[in-house]
Amino acid sequence: MAWGEPLATALVMASFGLMMALAALVSRYSGKLGLPVPLVFLAIGMLAGSDGLGGWAFEDYSLAFRLGTVALTLILFHGGLNTPFDSLRSSIGPAALLATVGVLGTAGLVAVAARWLGFSWPEALLFGAVVSSTDAAAVFSVLRGSGLNLRRRVGLTLELESGINDPTAVILTTSLTTLLVRPDELSLWEVALLVPLQLAVGLAAGVVIGMGAWALLRRVRLPAGGLFPVLTVAIALMAYGLPTLFYGSGFLAAYVAGLMLGRKPLPYHAGIVRVHDAIAWLAQVGMFLMLGLLVFPSGLVHVAVPGLVLGVFLALVARPLSAIPCLLPFGYAPREVLYVGWVGLRGAVPIILATYPILQGASRAHDMFDMVFFVVVVSTLLPGATVGWITRWMRMEAHEPPIPPASVEISTMQDIGGEVLSFYLRDASAVVGVRIADIPFPPQTAVLLIARGDRLFAPRGTTELQSGDHVFVFCTPEDRPLIQLLFGQLE
């Protein structure tokens, strides 16, 4: 039977839709199986591939690189949008060092191991660069899906590092690929200059685009709330594209633009964040499924041993050693350094980067791609599957308040001059044991909802607040300091 249009398109859509549905449904069991969610998506893609049950042949590295770049841009933008801007001061220094010096150290150590396994020095350095960065999607999903509350500084350091370390790996990979394929066009000294230059351009572009986008969203009046996420997606794509055209790091710019955009409340803020959360998950699922299709299990056999050796070396030696000089100067305890070094998950980013040498015709590029698969699986499986008990064993859990059974959001396209704050009341809170009518609220402030245990109820003036209550308060920006003084730390 000849598969003409629209049957060919229908087959692709139905097949990919089935894989995405299966990935979403199976993900709920990944925690019980001790498997990181991204690894489950990758496995489903492999099962659907030409060597698997689906028999779907896919070998378009160019398409994979482009779609992967778009997906990673949206994931990084979403990560920046959800990073608490006020908390950056405590973690940006060590995270930035991990994202640069740590990536270079990891790449160098892996290159030494790859050279020992028979790669030439240019090939070994390129392989080290490809696998040098942690994966934002993998780290975000494991940390936020584990149900664990990490110590704030450690958790924020891991998330910040994974959001900003991809640019270093991308610059190294593209530069070293050029050095391998066309050595007359580039020297090692030029590569050393390109890294800080592209990072500086990307950082500046991200700040400018993010601040400009925030000012635009505060002033623009769109006819429908659904157009605000359309505008923010456009901003994310431009944040990658514009600095890249001027030799800057588009990935860093996308993350920083999201960070700058999310630093203050926006019109339709809850809707924007909710849509980008869904887009990030869609991008993550689609990216891992597509990359799973690219992997041919029959071609992995001949590189299985060196691939596994390099994967174990990266997880147990290269990543932990690279974390030591980046964190100890900032006063991190040895177990915190060890923990950050352990939870350095790899994911789709190294696989996307491994397609670039193939597109450029680098020597042994296909072997590198197949070996990267083993590195990703090992370095994701070992830390990802053990993150729960390692966190408890190393006492890295933070004693945070329980998650409230509900949330209160106000979705509006207008500036309403106020926001909803969520508080968890402890014994030391000034308002515990006090009736709401007796609390000296400013005129434009009110308690909207109380969650007590598993029960939600609307407060009355006679309602007495208790320790353990989740209280949702509406207030204006100028009244926020007083409300925080009364109710304590925000959730």
C-alpha positions as CSV (number, residue, x, y, z in Angstrom):
1,M,0.0,0.0,0.0
2,A,1.4,3.4,-1.0
3,W,1.3,5.9,1.8
4,G,0.5,9.2,0.1
5,E,-0.9,12.4,1.7
6,P,-2.8,12.8,3.9
7,L,-2.3,9.2,5.1
8,A,1.4,9.6,5.7
9,T,0.9,12.6,7.9
10,A,-2.0,10.9,9.7
11,L,0.2,7.9,10.4
12,V,3.0,10.1,11.9
13,M,0.5,12.1,14.0
14,A,-1.3,9.0,15.3
15,S,2.0,7.2,16.1
16,F,3.6,10.2,17.8
17,G,0.4,10.9,19.7
18,L,0.2,7.3,20.9
19,M,3.8,7.5,22.1
20,M,3.2,10.8,24.0
21,A,0.0,9.4,25.6
22,L,1.9,6.3,26.7
23,A,4.7,8.4,28.0
24,A,2.3,10.6,30.1
25,L,0.5,7.6,31.5
26,V,3.6,5.5,32.3
27,S,5.3,8.5,34.0
28,R,3.2,8.1,37.1
29,Y,4.8,4.7,37.7
30,S,8.4,5.8,37.1
31,G,8.9,6.8,40.8
32,K,7.7,3.4,42.0
33,L,10.1,1.7,39.6
34,G,13.0,4.0,40.7
35,L,13.4,5.4,37.2
36,P,13.8,9.1,36.4
37,V,10.9,10.2,34.2
38,P,13.1,11.4,31.2
39,L,14.6,7.9,31.0
40,V,11.1,6.4,30.7
41,F,10.4,8.8,27.8
42,L,13.7,7.8,26.1
43,A,12.9,4.1,26.5
44,I,9.5,4.5,24.9
45,G,11.0,6.3,21.9
46,M,13.5,3.4,21.5
47,L,10.8,0.8,21.7
48,A,8.9,2.6,18.9
49,G,12.1,2.9,16.7
50,S,13.2,0.8,13.8
51,D,14.9,-1.8,16.1
52,G,11.9,-1.9,18.5
53,L,8.3,-3.0,18.5
54,G,7.1,0.0,16.5
55,G,9.5,-0.4,13.6
56,W,9.5,3.4,13.0
57,A,12.6,4.4,11.1
58,F,13.9,7.8,12.0
59,E,17.4,9.1,11.2
60,D,17.0,12.8,10.5
61,Y,19.7,14.3,12.7
62,S,19.2,17.8,11.3
63,L,15.5,17.8,12.3
64,A,16.4,16.4,15.7
65,F,18.9,19.1,16.3
66,R,16.5,21.9,15.3
67,L,13.5,20.5,17.3
68,G,15.7,19.8,20.2
69,T,17.1,23.3,20.2
70,V,13.5,24.7,20.3
71,A,12.5,22.4,23.0
72,L,15.5,23.2,25.2
73,T,15.0,26.9,24.7
74,L,11.4,26.6,26.0
75,I,12.5,24.4,28.9
76,L,15.2,26.9,29.9
77,F,12.9,29.9,29.6
78,H,10.3,28.1,31.8
79,G,13.1,27.3,34.3
80,G,14.1,31.0,34.5
81,L,10.4,32.0,34.8
82,N,10.0,29.8,37.9
83,T,13.3,30.6,39.6
84,P,12.8,32.9,42.7
85,F,14.7,36.0,41.7
86,D,15.0,37.2,45.4
87,S,17.0,34.0,46.3
88,L,19.6,34.4,43.6
89,R,22.1,36.2,45.8
90,S,22.9,33.1,47.9
91,S,23.4,30.7,45.0
92,I,24.3,32.5,41.8
93,G,28.1,32.5,42.6
94,P,28.6,28.8,43.1
95,A,26.1,28.0,40.3
96,A,27.9,30.2,37.9
97,L,31.2,28.6,38.8
98,L,29.7,25.1,38.3
99,A,28.3,26.2,35.0
100,T,31.7,27.3,33.7
101,V,34.7,25.9,35.6
102,G,32.7,22.8,36.6
103,V,31.7,22.1,33.0
104,L,35.3,22.7,31.8
105,G,36.6,20.4,34.5
106,T,34.1,17.6,33.7
107,A,34.9,17.9,30.0
108,G,38.6,17.7,30.7
109,L,38.4,14.7,33.0
110,V,36.1,12.8,30.7
111,A,38.5,13.6,27.8
112,V,41.4,12.0,29.7
113,A,39.3,8.9,30.2
114,A,38.2,8.8,26.5
115,R,41.8,9.3,25.4
116,W,42.8,6.3,27.5
117,L,40.0,4.3,25.7
118,G,41.5,5.0,22.3
119,F,40.2,8.3,21.1
120,S,42.6,10.9,19.6
121,W,42.9,14.1,21.7
122,P,40.7,16.2,19.5
123,E,38.0,13.4,19.5
124,A,38.4,12.9,23.3
125,L,38.0,16.7,24.0
126,L,34.9,16.8,21.8
127,F,33.3,13.9,23.5
128,G,34.1,15.4,26.9
129,A,32.4,18.7,25.8
130,V,29.3,16.9,24.6
131,V,28.6,15.2,27.9
132,S,29.9,18.0,30.2
133,S,26.7,19.8,31.2
134,T,23.8,18.6,33.4
135,D,20.4,18.6,31.8
136,A,17.8,21.2,33.0
137,A,14.8,19.0,32.1
138,A,16.2,16.0,33.9
139,V,17.2,18.0,37.0
140,F,14.0,19.9,37.2
141,S,11.8,16.8,36.8
142,V,13.7,14.8,39.4
143,L,14.0,17.6,42.0
144,R,10.4,18.7,41.6
145,G,8.9,15.3,41.1
146,S,10.7,13.5,44.0
147,G,8.4,14.9,46.6
148,L,11.4,16.0,48.7
149,N,12.2,19.4,50.0
150,L,15.9,20.1,49.6
151,R,17.8,22.6,51.6
152,R,17.1,25.8,49.9
153,R,20.7,26.8,49.0
154,V,21.5,23.3,47.7
155,G,18.3,22.9,45.7
156,L,18.6,26.4,44.2
157,T,22.2,25.8,43.3
158,L,21.4,22.6,41.4
159,E,18.5,24.2,39.5
160,L,20.5,27.4,38.7
161,E,23.5,25.4,37.5
162,S,21.4,23.2,35.2
163,G,19.7,26.2,33.8
164,I,22.9,28.1,32.9
165,N,25.5,25.4,32.2
166,D,24.3,24.3,28.8
167,P,25.8,27.4,27.0
168,T,29.3,26.4,28.0
169,A,28.8,22.9,26.7
170,V,27.2,24.1,23.5
171,I,30.1,26.6,22.8
172,L,32.7,23.9,23.5
173,T,31.0,21.4,21.3
174,T,30.5,23.6,18.3
175,S,34.0,25.1,18.6
176,L,35.8,21.7,19.1
177,T,33.8,20.2,16.2
178,T,35.1,23.0,14.0
179,L,38.6,22.4,15.3
180,L,38.3,18.7,14.5
181,V,36.7,19.0,11.0
182,R,38.3,22.2,9.8
183,P,41.4,22.8,12.0
184,D,42.6,25.7,9.8
185,E,39.6,27.8,10.7
186,L,40.0,27.8,14.5
187,S,42.7,27.4,17.1
188,L,42.5,26.4,20.8
189,W,43.2,30.0,21.8
190,E,40.3,31.2,19.8
191,V,38.1,28.6,21.5
192,A,39.2,29.9,24.9
193,L,38.2,33.4,23.9
194,L,34.9,32.4,22.4
195,V,33.5,30.9,25.6
196,P,33.5,34.1,27.7
197,L,32.6,36.2,24.8
198,Q,29.5,34.2,23.9
199,L,28.5,33.9,27.6
200,A,28.8,37.7,28.0
201,V,26.7,38.5,24.9
202,G,24.1,35.9,25.9
203,L,23.9,37.3,29.4
204,A,23.5,40.9,28.3
205,A,21.0,40.0,25.6
206,G,18.9,38.0,28.1
207,V,18.8,40.9,30.6
208,V,17.8,43.4,27.9
209,I,15.2,41.2,26.3
210,G,13.7,40.1,29.7
211,M,13.5,43.6,31.0
212,G,12.1,44.9,27.8
213,A,9.5,42.1,27.7
214,W,8.4,42.8,31.2
215,A,7.9,46.5,30.4
216,L,6.0,45.5,27.3
217,L,3.7,43.0,29.1
218,R,2.9,45.6,31.8
219,R,1.7,48.1,29.2
220,V,0.2,46.1,26.4
221,R,-3.5,45.4,26.3
222,L,-4.4,42.2,24.4
223,P,-7.9,41.2,23.5
224,A,-7.7,37.7,25.1
225,G,-5.8,36.2,28.0
226,G,-4.6,33.3,25.8
227,L,-2.5,35.8,23.7
228,F,-0.2,36.5,26.7
229,P,1.4,33.1,26.6
230,V,1.7,33.4,22.8
231,L,3.7,36.6,23.4
232,T,5.9,35.1,26.0
233,V,6.7,32.0,23.8
234,A,7.6,34.5,21.0
235,I,9.9,36.3,23.5
236,A,11.6,33.0,24.4
237,L,12.3,32.1,20.8
238,M,13.6,35.6,20.1
239,A,15.8,35.4,23.3
240,Y,17.5,32.4,21.7
241,G,17.6,33.6,18.1
242,L,18.7,37.2,18.3
243,P,21.9,36.8,20.4
244,T,22.8,33.6,18.5
245,L,22.9,35.7,15.3
246,F,25.4,37.9,17.0
247,Y,27.7,35.1,18.3
248,G,26.1,35.1,21.7
249,S,24.8,32.2,23.8
250,G,21.1,31.8,22.9
251,F,20.4,29.2,25.6
252,L,21.8,31.5,28.4
253,A,19.8,34.4,27.0
254,A,16.6,32.3,27.0
255,Y,17.1,31.4,30.7
256,V,18.0,34.9,31.8
257,A,15.1,36.4,29.8
258,G,12.7,34.1,31.7
259,L,14.4,35.0,34.9
260,M,14.1,38.7,34.3
261,L,10.5,38.4,33.1
262,G,9.4,36.4,36.2
263,R,11.0,38.6,38.8
264,K,7.9,40.7,39.4
265,P,4.1,40.0,38.9
266,L,2.7,40.2,35.4
267,P,-0.8,40.6,34.0
268,Y,-2.3,37.1,33.6
269,H,0.7,35.8,35.5
270,A,-0.9,32.6,36.7
271,G,-2.1,31.8,33.2
272,I,1.4,32.5,31.7
273,V,3.2,30.2,34.2
274,R,0.6,27.4,33.8
275,V,0.9,27.5,30.0
276,H,4.7,27.5,30.1
277,D,4.7,24.6,32.6
278,A,2.6,22.6,30.1
279,I,4.8,23.6,27.2
280,A,8.0,22.6,29.1
281,W,6.5,19.2,29.8
282,L,5.4,18.8,26.2
283,A,8.9,19.8,25.0
284,Q,10.5,17.4,27.4
285,V,8.3,14.5,26.4
286,G,8.6,15.2,22.7
287,M,12.4,15.7,22.8
288,F,13.1,12.4,24.7
289,L,10.8,10.4,22.5
290,M,12.4,11.8,19.3
291,L,15.9,11.2,20.6
292,G,14.8,7.7,21.6
293,L,13.8,7.1,18.0
294,L,17.3,8.2,16.9
295,V,19.0,5.5,18.9
296,F,19.4,2.1,17.1
297,P,19.9,-0.6,19.8
298,S,21.6,-2.9,17.3
299,G,24.3,-0.2,16.8
300,L,25.0,0.1,20.5
301,V,26.6,-3.3,21.0
302,H,30.1,-2.5,19.7
303,V,30.4,0.6,22.0
304,A,28.7,-0.8,25.1
305,V,31.8,-1.4,27.1
306,P,33.6,2.0,26.6
307,G,30.2,3.8,26.8
308,L,29.4,2.2,30.2
309,V,33.0,2.8,31.5
310,L,32.7,6.5,30.5
311,G,29.2,6.8,32.0
312,V,30.3,5.3,35.4
313,F,33.5,7.5,35.3
314,L,31.4,10.6,34.7
315,A,28.9,9.9,37.5
316,L,31.4,8.6,40.1
317,V,34.6,10.6,39.4
318,A,34.4,13.5,36.9
319,R,31.3,15.3,38.1
320,P,32.0,15.0,41.9
321,L,35.6,16.1,41.5
322,S,34.6,19.0,39.3
323,A,32.2,20.2,42.0
324,I,34.7,20.4,44.8
325,P,36.7,23.6,43.7
326,C,33.4,25.3,42.7
327,L,31.6,24.9,46.0
328,L,34.1,24.7,48.9
329,P,35.2,28.3,48.5
330,F,31.6,29.4,49.2
331,G,31.4,27.6,52.5
332,Y,29.4,24.5,51.4
333,A,29.7,21.6,53.8
334,P,31.5,18.5,52.4
335,R,28.3,16.5,52.3
336,E,26.6,19.3,50.4
337,V,29.5,19.3,47.9
338,L,29.2,15.5,47.6
339,Y,25.4,15.8,47.1
340,V,25.6,18.4,44.4
341,G,28.4,16.4,42.7
342,W,26.2,13.3,42.8
343,V,22.9,14.9,41.5
344,G,24.4,16.0,38.2
345,L,21.9,14.3,35.8
346,R,22.5,14.1,32.1
347,G,19.6,13.9,29.7
348,A,18.6,15.1,26.2
349,V,21.2,17.9,26.0
350,P,24.2,15.6,25.4
351,I,22.3,13.6,22.9
352,I,21.3,16.8,21.0
353,L,24.9,18.0,21.1
354,A,26.1,14.6,19.8
355,T,24.1,15.2,16.6
356,Y,26.1,18.3,15.8
357,P,29.4,16.4,15.0
358,I,27.4,14.0,12.8
359,L,25.9,16.9,10.9
360,Q,29.4,18.4,10.4
361,G,31.0,15.1,9.3
362,A,33.4,14.7,12.2
363,S,35.4,11.5,12.5
364,R,33.9,8.8,14.8
365,A,30.8,11.0,15.2
366,H,28.4,8.1,15.1
367,D,30.4,6.1,17.7
368,M,30.3,9.2,19.9
369,F,26.6,9.4,19.5
370,D,26.1,5.8,20.5
371,M,28.5,6.2,23.5
372,V,26.7,9.3,24.6
373,F,23.5,7.2,25.0
374,F,25.3,5.0,27.6
375,V,26.7,8.0,29.4
376,V,23.2,9.5,29.6
377,V,21.6,6.3,30.8
378,V,24.2,5.6,33.4
379,S,24.6,9.1,34.7
380,T,20.9,9.6,34.9
381,L,20.0,6.2,36.3
382,L,22.6,6.1,39.1
383,P,21.9,9.6,40.6
384,G,18.3,9.8,39.4
385,A,17.1,6.5,40.9
386,T,19.0,7.0,44.2
387,V,18.1,10.7,44.8
388,G,15.4,9.9,47.4
389,W,17.4,7.7,49.8
390,I,20.7,9.7,49.1
391,T,18.8,12.9,50.2
392,R,17.6,11.3,53.4
393,W,20.9,9.5,54.1
394,M,22.9,12.7,53.7
395,R,20.2,14.7,55.7
396,M,19.7,17.2,52.9
397,E,16.0,17.5,53.4
398,A,14.6,20.9,54.5
399,H,11.9,21.1,57.1
400,E,9.5,23.0,55.0
401,P,5.7,23.4,55.6
402,P,3.4,20.8,54.0
403,I,2.0,21.6,50.6
404,P,-1.5,23.2,51.0
405,P,-4.4,21.1,49.6
406,A,-5.4,24.0,47.3
407,S,-4.2,27.3,45.9
408,V,-5.8,30.7,45.2
409,E,-4.9,32.5,42.0
410,I,-6.2,35.7,40.3
411,S,-6.0,35.6,36.5
412,T,-6.5,39.0,35.0
413,M,-5.2,40.9,32.1
414,Q,-5.4,44.2,34.1
415,D,-3.1,45.5,36.8
416,I,-5.4,45.1,39.9
417,G,-2.9,46.6,42.3
418,G,-2.7,43.6,44.6
419,E,-1.8,40.0,44.9
420,V,-2.7,36.8,46.8
421,L,-0.1,35.7,49.4
422,S,0.0,32.2,51.0
423,F,1.2,31.7,54.6
424,Y,1.7,28.6,56.7
425,L,1.1,29.5,60.4
426,R,3.5,28.2,63.0
427,D,3.3,28.5,66.8
428,A,5.5,31.6,66.7
429,S,3.2,33.5,64.2
430,A,1.8,36.7,65.7
431,V,-1.7,35.9,64.5
432,V,-2.0,32.4,65.9
433,G,-4.8,32.2,68.4
434,V,-6.2,35.6,67.2
435,R,-9.7,36.1,65.7
436,I,-9.6,37.6,62.2
437,A,-11.8,40.5,63.4
438,D,-9.0,41.5,65.9
439,I,-6.2,41.5,63.4
440,P,-5.2,45.1,62.4
441,F,-5.6,44.7,58.6
442,P,-5.1,47.7,56.3
443,P,-8.3,48.8,54.6
444,Q,-7.6,46.9,51.3
445,T,-6.4,43.6,52.8
446,A,-8.5,40.6,53.6
447,V,-8.2,36.8,54.3
448,L,-9.7,35.0,51.3
449,L,-9.5,31.3,52.3
450,I,-8.1,29.0,55.0
451,A,-6.9,25.4,54.5
452,R,-7.0,23.5,57.8
453,G,-5.9,19.9,57.4
454,D,-7.8,18.6,54.4
455,R,-10.7,21.1,54.8
456,L,-11.2,24.4,53.0
457,F,-13.4,27.1,54.4
458,A,-14.2,30.8,54.0
459,P,-13.2,32.8,57.1
460,R,-15.5,34.9,59.2
461,G,-14.6,37.7,61.6
462,T,-15.0,35.2,64.5
463,T,-12.7,32.6,62.9
464,E,-9.6,32.0,65.2
465,L,-6.4,31.2,63.3
466,Q,-4.5,28.1,64.4
467,S,-1.0,26.8,64.1
468,G,-0.8,24.6,61.0
469,D,-3.3,26.7,59.0
470,H,-2.6,27.7,55.4
471,V,-3.9,31.2,55.0
472,F,-4.5,33.0,51.7
473,V,-4.4,36.8,52.0
474,F,-5.1,39.5,49.4
475,C,-3.1,42.7,49.9
476,T,-1.6,45.6,48.0
477,P,2.2,45.9,47.4
478,E,2.6,48.7,49.9
479,D,0.8,46.6,52.6
480,R,2.9,43.5,52.0
481,P,5.6,44.2,54.6
482,L,3.0,44.6,57.4
483,I,1.2,41.4,56.4
484,Q,4.4,39.4,56.3
485,L,5.3,40.8,59.7
486,L,1.9,39.6,61.1
487,F,1.8,36.2,59.3
488,G,5.4,35.3,59.0
489,Q,7.3,33.7,56.0
490,L,5.6,33.2,52.7
491,E,5.1,29.7,51.5
